[in-house]
Each structure stands twice: as structure tokens, then as C-alpha cells.
Amino acid sequence: MAPVMKSKAQDLQHEIPICQGEHWREDAPVELANLVSEGFRNVPEEEVVVLSKCFPSKRTAGYGYLNDRRVLKVCGEPVVNLRQMYVLIQELHLQRAFLEFSLQALGAEAYCAVDTAAAESVTEEVMRVYRIPSMASADLLALGSGRGGAGTEQMP
């Protein structure tokens, strides 16, 4: 039986298969399919974190090519798992004007810089337009609640 490649859903509560079945390798993003055969864990708690979707809007134009990319680093810090990346982003969001994301791409890394001053309003706009009830799961939001409110965005 072929392995089931999974990506965290928007609510981060359930894993959703990206592709499965007999021909799963044909449907999977190449970089992610290679992780199955090559392995990826450098430490026991390591997980593959994937930017699975950049929702289109006027303010996210040009970011669509970043869909289905493994997140390798945030501001030079290696990403170990989703929880560690979430905490890192919440901390750096308060300290930096831009956050730089390093993403896996064929043969190289792709980079994306996000303006922290605009990030909250863009997040709110995209959540409203696409009717996304929360930017993260309750357990991740609870991690951010002690940081001056960062990371607590919910739809009104």
C-alpha cells in the first residue's frame, strides 16, 4: 500500500491526505514525495511543515507559486515542527519589521518576506473573505495568548 502524504488542515486539528492511492507519487509535489523515500528527521520531534495554500487576494498577489512548499527556516532559524514555528513567528513578529521564510523548491530554496506591520490586517482580510474561523488551532492560539495578544486572531 502506498503511504498517505498529509498536510495540516487550516484548523490544524486534523490531518488531510494530499494524495493517496496507487499513483500517489504522480499526484504529490515532487519535493514532498522525495521526503517519503529519503526521510527527513534530524531530531525525534521533527515534522514536515508545509505552506499548503496562500489564499489569493489583492494583497497576496504573486504568492501563489509558494503553495505546497516545505517551510525550512524562519528568519534563519530551522523549523523543527509546527508548534516551534508558531511560537517563533509570534516572538519574531513583535521584534522585526519583516519575517523571512525559506521554503523548499526544486534545486534551491525559495524566499518570501512578510511585512509584520501589514500581516495582521492581511490575515484578518483573508480570514473574512474566505470565512476562515481561526488563524490556528486552539492549542496553538493558547501558546500565543501570553504574548501580548499576538496570535489570538479569531473571526468576530
C-alpha positions as CSV (number, residue, x, y, z in Angstrom):
1,M,0.0,0.0,0.0
2,A,1.3,3.5,-0.8
3,P,1.9,5.9,2.0
4,V,-0.5,8.7,2.6
5,M,1.1,12.2,2.4
6,K,-0.6,14.5,4.8
7,S,-0.8,18.3,5.3
8,K,-2.2,20.0,8.4
9,A,-5.7,21.5,7.7
10,Q,-6.5,25.1,8.2
11,D,-7.9,24.4,11.7
12,L,-4.8,22.3,12.4
13,Q,-6.9,19.8,14.3
14,H,-7.0,17.1,11.6
15,E,-4.6,15.8,9.0
16,I,-6.0,15.8,5.5
17,P,-4.4,13.5,2.8
18,I,-2.9,15.5,0.0
19,C,-2.7,12.4,-2.2
20,Q,-3.1,8.7,-1.8
21,G,-3.7,5.5,-3.7
22,E,-1.7,3.5,-6.1
23,H,-0.3,6.5,-8.0
24,W,0.2,8.9,-5.1
25,R,3.7,9.8,-6.3
26,E,2.3,11.2,-9.6
27,D,-0.1,13.5,-7.7
28,A,2.2,14.6,-4.9
29,P,4.5,17.7,-5.1
30,V,7.9,16.3,-6.1
31,E,9.8,17.8,-3.1
32,L,7.3,16.3,-0.6
33,A,7.3,12.9,-2.3
34,N,11.0,12.7,-2.1
35,L,10.8,13.2,1.7
36,V,9.0,9.9,2.0
37,S,11.8,7.9,0.3
38,E,14.7,9.9,1.7
39,G,13.4,10.5,5.2
40,F,13.7,13.9,6.9
41,R,14.1,13.6,10.7
42,N,17.2,15.0,12.2
43,V,15.6,15.1,15.7
44,P,12.8,12.9,17.0
45,E,10.3,15.8,17.3
46,E,10.9,17.0,13.7
47,E,7.8,17.2,11.4
48,V,7.5,18.5,7.9
49,V,5.7,21.8,8.0
50,V,4.1,22.7,4.6
51,L,2.8,26.1,3.4
52,S,-0.1,24.4,1.6
53,K,-2.0,27.4,0.4
54,C,-1.6,31.1,0.1
55,F,-5.1,32.4,-0.2
56,P,-5.4,34.8,-3.2
57,S,-6.2,38.5,-2.5
58,K,-5.1,41.9,-3.8
59,R,-2.5,42.0,-1.0
60,T,-1.2,38.5,-1.5
61,A,-0.8,38.7,-5.3
62,G,2.3,36.9,-6.5
63,Y,2.5,34.5,-3.6
64,G,0.6,31.6,-5.3
65,Y,3.7,30.0,-6.5
66,L,4.6,29.2,-2.9
67,N,1.8,26.7,-2.4
68,D,2.8,23.2,-1.3
69,R,6.3,24.2,-0.2
70,R,8.0,22.8,2.9
71,V,9.0,25.6,5.3
72,L,12.7,25.2,6.1
73,K,13.5,28.3,8.1
74,V,12.0,31.4,9.6
75,C,14.5,34.3,9.8
76,G,17.4,31.9,9.6
77,E,16.1,29.6,12.4
78,P,15.4,26.0,11.2
79,V,11.8,24.8,11.5
80,V,11.5,21.7,13.7
81,N,7.7,21.3,13.8
82,L,4.5,23.3,13.6
83,R,4.4,24.3,17.3
84,Q,8.0,25.5,17.3
85,M,7.4,27.5,14.1
86,Y,4.3,29.1,15.5
87,V,6.0,30.2,18.7
88,L,9.0,31.5,16.8
89,I,6.7,33.6,14.4
90,Q,4.8,35.0,17.4
91,E,8.0,36.1,19.1
92,L,9.7,37.5,15.9
93,H,6.5,39.3,14.8
94,L,6.9,41.6,17.8
95,Q,10.6,42.2,17.2
96,R,11.1,42.6,13.4
97,A,9.8,44.7,10.6
98,F,9.9,41.7,8.2
99,L,9.8,37.9,8.6
100,E,11.8,35.9,6.1
101,F,10.6,32.4,5.2
102,S,12.9,29.9,3.5
103,L,10.9,27.4,1.5
104,Q,12.0,24.2,-0.3
105,A,12.0,24.4,-4.0
106,L,13.4,22.1,-6.7
107,G,17.2,22.6,-6.7
108,A,17.2,25.6,-4.4
109,E,15.4,27.5,-1.7
110,A,12.6,30.0,-2.4
111,Y,12.4,33.0,-0.1
112,C,9.4,35.0,1.0
113,A,9.5,38.2,3.1
114,V,6.4,39.2,5.1
115,D,5.9,42.8,6.4
116,T,4.9,42.3,10.0
117,A,3.1,45.7,10.1
118,A,0.7,44.6,7.3
119,A,0.5,40.9,8.3
120,E,-2.3,41.3,10.8
121,S,-4.6,43.3,8.6
122,V,-3.9,40.9,5.6
123,T,-4.7,37.9,7.9
124,E,-7.9,39.5,9.0
125,E,-9.0,40.3,5.5
126,V,-8.2,36.8,4.1
127,M,-10.0,35.2,7.0
128,R,-13.1,37.3,6.5
129,V,-13.2,36.8,2.7
130,Y,-12.6,33.0,2.8
131,R,-14.7,32.6,6.0
132,I,-11.8,31.0,8.0
133,P,-12.9,30.9,11.6
134,S,-9.5,31.0,13.2
135,M,-5.9,31.5,12.2
136,A,-4.7,28.5,14.1
137,S,-6.0,25.6,16.3
138,A,-6.9,26.3,20.0
139,D,-3.8,24.7,21.3
140,L,-1.6,27.0,19.2
141,L,-3.6,30.0,20.0
142,A,-3.2,29.2,23.7
143,L,0.6,29.4,23.2
144,G,0.3,32.9,21.8
145,S,-2.2,34.2,24.4
146,G,0.6,35.1,26.9
147,R,2.5,37.2,24.4
148,G,0.6,40.5,24.5
149,G,-2.3,39.2,22.3
150,A,-0.2,38.2,19.3
151,G,-1.6,35.0,17.7
152,T,-5.1,35.3,19.1
153,E,-6.9,36.2,16.0
154,Q,-10.4,34.8,15.7
155,M,-13.3,35.8,13.4
156,P,-15.8,38.1,15.2
